[in-house]
Amino acid sequence: MNTKHIKDRADRKKAKRAARKEAPALKPRAADVARGSQKRKVKKMAKGQRKR
């Protein structure tokens, strides 16, 4: 939700909470999907010479 046009902090907070309340509920994750499946994977570091 874009609230950049709302200057007052309290009004912006109110608008965000209202939008969050009326948003559809998230459905649970499927059993075969891992928790961190969306995380960026770390590439393997080169073996051999120390980095530090």
Rosetta blueprint (number, residue, H / E / L):
1 M L
2 N L
3 T L
4 K L
5 H L
6 I L
7 K L
8 D L
9 R H
10 A H
11 D H
12 R H
13 K H
14 K H
15 A H
16 K H
17 R H
18 A H
19 A H
20 R H
21 K H
22 E H
23 A L
24 P L
25 A L
26 L L
27 K L
28 P L
29 R L
30 A L
31 A L
32 D L
33 V L
34 A L
35 R L
36 G L
37 S L
38 Q L
39 K L
40 R L
41 K L
42 V L
43 K L
44 K L
45 M L
46 A L
47 K L
48 G L
49 Q L
50 R L
51 K L
52 R L
